[in-house]
Amino acid sequence: MSAVNINKNNFRSEVMDSDKPVLLDFWAPWCGPCRMVVPIVEEIARERSDIKVGKVNVDEEPELAGQFRVMSIPTLVVMKDGKVVNQAMGARPKSAILGML
């Protein structure tokens, strides 16, 4: 499965009501480090059916970025049962992202 684009309209159904842990990638198309993380996040989405992977474009969804206090991108957030359980800023290797789960 590929990463789901998350916006304020589908946030509740895709993230808050998810029965799986959710990895959220807060990114923007102009962000160099974000472009390094995108293929890793997509790969994790394809490989791991036990989690849901979502991408939040901070330019299009400033309310969601504000809700998670995203100060720099990329920011990765892991949510379980509607609660933040892990959060990290900056580009990370795949092993570090998997370690957050």
Sequence and secondary structure as in RCSB ss.txt:
>XXXX:A:sequence
MSAVNINKNNFRSEVMDSDKPVLLDFWAPWCGPCRMVVPIVEEIARERSDIKVGKVNVDEEPELAGQFRVMSIPT
LVVMKDGKVVNQAMGARPKSAILGML
>XXXX:A:secstr
   EE  TTTHIIIIIT SS EEEEEE TT HHHHHHHHHHHHHHHH TTSEEEEEETTT HHHHHHTT  SSSE
EEEEETTEEEEEEES   HHHHHHH 
